[in-house]
Amino acid sequence: MKKLALILSLLLVVNSQVLVAKERGGLLAANSQGAAEQASSVNINTAEAKELAKVLTGVGQKKAEAIIEYRQKFGPFKSPNELTAVKGIGQKTVDKNKSKIKL
């Protein structure tokens, strides 16, 4: 009887440790997902060229620099569609990136 009680106690301890480990892993996964979500969007009014080029599909360093140049000359973008005024950026590029663009 004592052996059975000892085995049950050990099982409870092991089980609680597994639950704690799973919960911690879940929290880490949630935190990393939040970080990935942040990295998958960009504010076109404040981001540096490197960040624009990294996040936006079809936008390399030169186009990213053109975005910055345009916003310095004309002020902040009021909508993602305004990006089409930047040389080299068309509506298809804007459409591909709408979910990634923040103002």
Protein Blocks (a to p, Z undefined) as FASTA:
>chain_A
ZZmmmmmmmmmmmmmmmmmmmmmmmmmmmmmmmmmmmmmpccfklpcfklmmmmmghiaf
klmmmmmmmmmmnopafbfklmmmpghiafklmmmmmmmpcZZ
